[in-house]
Amino acid sequence: MALVPCGIAAAETVYYKGTPVNWEHGRWLAVYSYSHVQTHKYTHAAGANDVFSGWKKPGELANATAFVGTGRATAYWDCK
């Protein structure tokens, strides 16, 4: 699992057990924290502050968006 304070936006490839995981995270409209995660091999989830996407099947997009106002935006992903 990864936990990252968010700036504006980032899209990156992270790895779980050597398999690439697509992860996009950041702020949306300056007041929302978001995290989008997708992998085609593992069950995965996204988190934004206190919002959890729930576990998604391989190939499904996991989305989490949380209103944070001017507070800190934190995004995370997880696979199993």
Secondary structure, DSSP 8 states (H G I E B T S, - for coil): -EEEE--SEEEEEEEETTEEEEEEEEEETTTEEEEEEE-SSS-EEEEETTEE---B-TTS-EEEEEE-TTS--EEEEEE-
